[in-house]
Amino acid sequence: MECELLAPVGGESQLEAAIRFGADAVYMGGKRFGLRAYAGNFDDAALRRAAQYVHKNGKKIYVTLNAYLYNGDLEGVEQAARALAEAQVDAAIVADPAAVEICRQVAPELKLHLSTQANTLNWRAAAFWHRQGISRVVLARELTMEDVRGIRENTPDTLEIEAFVHGAVCASYSGRCVLSNYLTGRDANQGQCAQTCRWKYALVEEKRPGEYLPVFEDARGTYFYSANDLCMIAHLRELRQAGVCSFKIEGRMKTDYYVATVVAAYRRAIDDMLERPDAPFDERLLQEVGNASHRKFGTGFYFTRRPTDPPGSVEYERNADYIAKVLKVDGQGLALVEQKNKFTRGETLQWMSPQGIVDFVAEEMTDEEGAPIDCAPHPKQRVMLRMPAGVEAGDFIRRQLTQR
């Protein structure tokens, strides 16, 4: 069975990171009809360039058309579908039945993946969509492992099954939320989510208007709707045995560092699973995904109908600080890096590349003109830094905060 690692891409830097650090496929949005309107996204020309870059590297590219559509959207979806076919992307991700029908009519050669927004919860629904021309279904995130297995066992082998394994989870049925629209006028089902589930709320008693009664959970207050992040890196074998062929990481609003960190960890986990099927999970990989900023990890609904860890925290945590990104390397072993967080000469840092993690000491630092400096305190400051042999543009530097 194919075992695909599918990475989120919000812009060109995330695209490069995903491909370099081991994704088998990427998914992204165009300028309209995706569900991340505030990501960088790609216009038609950028989509063509992205598809060429992805295919040159032997990978696949999927593009979202998974907004729910109003009458005024239909003509635009036709144009978008034709553009995706012309760009030769590998599939469009759709949710609205109108998008399915339009794509089949105007771009019949374009493969269709059914978005998690369609809330596919059972095998009959999956089989129905397959008969409508869907080649892959992205399962609803409210399913248990047994539910996933039941869908696989009762659907044709020609239907691929994709499931989320990592990232943010919505406090609504697979993201079909109306709270944002109700409170702000920004429609989450058209890509404009205001993340109202992350807001701080208080209780108001009917006969005491204006009197807010907080229900404290921590020093920052109470967050009724904010869900924990999903992390299934330790359970990929169970998902594969249940019939999942594509492991999907959430995060089209995330940084290139986040994408690189999470993709690299899942890449190693998948390779270990395939190369050493009887070996135990390497617990260091759980520490590795924690090097990117995240909310508390959980396994969602995969092992229980009611997650044991209730929502309520927006506190982010991480095991490492993102320090800099390598922009280019000269022939003398000096790297031009762009600072993201302050670092100083003499610090022990970590060089992060697709090949792994290497500790090194920042012993030689200069500004771009070659003048020695002891510190890089300014965001986006460019620094020449002596680094270990083999460093390449697109690599990252971080500072470990906890023991590996």
N, C-alpha and C positions, 0 to 999 in steps of 0.2 A: 504494500500500500504506500502511495506517495505520502511524504511527511513534510509539508511546506511550512516555513516560517514566514509569516506575513507581517510586515512592518508599516507603521503609520508615517505619512509624509505630509507636512504642512507647508513646505517650501523647498527650495533647491538645496540648501545646506543640509536639511534633514534627509533629502533624497540621497545625497552623496554618502552621508553617514550610514544610512540603512543598507545600502549596497555594499559599501566597504566593510562593514562590520558583520555581514553574514546573512542578510535576509535573502530568502528565495524569491520573494515577491513583495511589492509595495502597493499600498492603496492611497489615493489622494483625491482631492476635489478640484473641479473646475471653478470658474468664477460664479456659477449659478447652480442651484439645484442639489448641492451637497449639504450635509448637516453640520458643517463647520465653517460658517460664513466668515468668521473672524480669524481663521488661519490664513497663511499667506496665499495658498491656493495657486492655480495655474490658469493662465488664459490659453487660448487655442494654440498659439505659437509655442508657449512654454510646455504645453502638454505634448506637442510633437517632439520637442527637444528631449523631454523627459522619457518618452517612449523609446526614442533612439538610444539614449544613454542606458536605459534599463536593458533593452534587448542586446546592445553591444556587450553587456556584461553577462548575458545568458540568463537573465531573470525575467520576471513577469510584472506587468503593471495593470492595476485595476482602478477604475475611476468611478466616483460616487455620482449617481443621479437619484439619490434616495430621499429627496424631499417629498412631502405630500403636496399635491398639485391643485391649484385653482384653475378655473377656466382660462384665465389670462396667462397661465404658464405653459399651456400645451404647445403653442407654436415654438416657444423657446426651447422646449425639450426636444422637439424635432431637430432643430438646428444643433443642439448639443450632441444628440445621438449621432448625427452625420459627422460632426467634428471628431468624435471619438473613433468612429470607424475609419475616417481618413487618417487619423494619427496612428492607427493600427494598435490600439491598446488591446490587452488580452481579454478584458471583460468590463462591462458596466455593472455597477452595484445599484439595484433598483428596489423600490418598495411599493410604490403606488401602481395598481394594475394598469393605469393609463400609461405609465412609463414603460411597462412591459410590452403593451400592445404597440406603442409608438416605435420602440426600438425594433421590434420584430418587423414592422412595416417599412421603416425607412433605412434600417441598417441590419438586414437579416443575417449578415455574417458576424455580427457582434455578439459574443457570448454574454449571457446574463447571469449574474449572481444575485440572489435574493437577500436583501439587507436584513439585519437583525430587527430593524424597525417594523418588519412585517409580522413579528411575533410568532414565528413558527414553533409550536409547542408539541406537535404530534405527527405521527408518520403519515396520516391521511392528508394533512395539509401539505407536508413536504412532497408527497407523491402528486398531489394536485398541481402544485407549482411546477414540478418537473414536466408534467404534461403540457403546461403552458409555454414551455421553452426554456425554463430555468435549468442551468447546468450545475449550479451549486447553491446550496441554501446555507445562510449564516444563521445559526440557531439562536433562538431567544436566550437571554442570559438567566432565565428563571428555571432552567432545566436541571434535574439531577443527572448523575452519571447513568443511572438506570434508564432514565428518559432518553438520553442520547443513544444508548445501546438499542432501545426499542425502535427508534427512528431508523437507525442503520439496518437493523435486521428485517425491516418491513418495507424498505424502499429499494428501487433498482440500483445495481452497482454503478450505473452510469450517472447517478446523482451524487455529486461530491458534498461532503459535510465539513463546514468550517465552524469553529467555535472560538470565542474569546478566551484568552488565557491570562491576560495581564492588563492592568490599568484601571482607570476610573469607572465606577458603576453608577448608573442613574437611579434615583429614588422614584422610579416609575417603570411601567412595563416596557422593558427593552428600549427605554429612551423616549417612548411616546408620551411626552409630558405636556400638560397645558398650563402648569403653574406659572412658567415664565411669561407666556402670552397674557394670562389673566392679570398678573401684577405689573408688567412692564410694557405690554404690547409687542414684545419681541417673541416671535413664534419659533419655539424649539423645533417644531416639525418642518420648518423651512430653513433651518441652519442658524437661527439667530438667538440661541439659548443664552439667557442672562445668568445662568447658574443660580437660580433662586433657591435651589435645594441646599446651597452652601451658605445662605444668609443666616444671620442670628435672629431668632424669633423669641417672643415673650408671650405669656398668657394674659388675656384680658377677660375679666368677668363682665357679664352682660350689663349689670346695673352699676358698674363702676367704670364707665368709659374714660380712657386716658390714663388709667392706673395699670401699669404694666407689672406683671408678677413673674419675675425670672425663676426658672427651675435650674439651679446650677448643677453642672456636671464637672466643670473644672474652672480654673481661674478666668478663663476667657468667656464663660457663659455656656449656653445650651444651644445645640444645633440639632433640631429635630429630624432633619431630612438627609444630612450629609452622610453618604454611604462610605464604607471602607473601600480601599482599593483591592482589586482582584489580583491574586498571584498564584498561579498554578504550576510554577516551574518544577516543583517537586512531584507533580502528578501527571506529567505528560504521558507516561507509559499507560496509565489507566485510561486517559482520554483516547489514545491511539487504539487501545484494545476495544474501546467502546465504539470506534468507527470514525473518529475525527481524522481528516487528512490534512487540514490546514489550521495551524495554531496562530490566532490573531492577537496582536498587541494593540491596545487602544492608545491614542495619544497624538492626534493630528495638530493639537495646540502646543505640543511639547517642544523643547529645544533639541538641537542636533546632538548635544551631549547626552540628553536623556535617551534619545533613540539609539545612539551608539552603545550606551551602557546596557540597556535592557536587551537589545538585539544580540549583542555579543554573549551575554549570559545565557540566553535561550538557545543560541546557536551551539554553544558548548554542551548544554543539557541535551539537546536533540542528538547531536553527534555521539555523545556518550551512550544515550539510549539505543541508538542504532548499532554502534560498534561493540558495545558491551551490554547486551540485553539483560544479563543476569546480575550485573553489578549494582550495588546500592546507589542511591542518589548522592551526588557530591554536595554536601551541605554548604560548601563555600560558595556555591552559585546563588544560594538564597541571600548570603551576605553581599554578593556582587550586585544583584538587582537593587538591593537597598542602598547602593551608592548613588542612585538617582533619587531626587526628592519625591516623596510619596506620602500618602496617608497610611494608616495602619493597614497591614496586609490581612487578607482573609481569602477563603476559597469559595465565597459566594454561595450558590445553591447546589453546587455539584455533589455535596455529601449530605445535604439536609434540605428539607422543604422550607425550613425557617432557620436562617443563619444564626449561629450561637452568639456571634459578636454583633450586637445591635449597632445601628448607625448613631452618629451624634458628635463626631469629632472632625474638625477641619485642621487640626494640628498636623503640620507636615514634619517629616523626619528624614534624615539621610545619614549615611555612613561616611560620606566624603564631600568635600567642597570642589566644585568645578573651578579650576584656576585659570586655564588658558586653552586656546586652540592654536594648533600649528598651522600657519599660513603658507610658509615655504621654507625650504632648507637650502643653504648654500653648499658649495663643495668642501667647505672647511669644517663641517659638523656643527655649524651654528644654525639655529632655527629662529625664524621670525615668528613670534607668537603674539596673539591678541589677548590681552588680559581680561578675565571675567571677574576674578576676585583677587584681592591683594596677596602678593607673595614677596618674599625677601631672599636676598643672597644668603646661602648657608642652610636654607630649609631643605628637608628631605621631602621630595615630591614623588609622584607616580606618573610615569609615561604610559598612556593607554593607547594601544594600537590593535588592529585586528588579530595580531599574533598573541596578545596577552598584555600583562601588566608588569612593568619594570620599575623598581625604585631607583631614584637617582638624587643627587644633591645639586642644588642650583648654585654652582660655584662661580660661574662666569656669566655676568649679565651686563649688557650695554643698552643704550638707547639706539634708535635707528641710525644715528650718525656715528656710532661707535664709541661714545663716551661712557665710561664705566658708571654703573648705578648700583645701589645697594637694595633698592626697593621698587616695586611696581604697584603703586597705590591707586591708580586712576582707572576707572572702567574704560575698556576698549583701548587702553594704552598699548602701544606696540613695543616689544622688547626683543632684542637679540639674545638668545639663551643657548649656552652650550648643553647639548643633550646627548644621550647614548647613540652609538652607531645604529643606523637603520631607521631613524625617525623619518617620517614622511608627512607631507601636507595632508591635513585632514585628521591627523592624530590629535589626542587630547592630553591635557595635564590636569591632575587633580591632587588634592591633599587628603589623605586618609584621616578620618576623625575617630574611628574605632578599630579595634584589632581585627585583622583578617583571620 
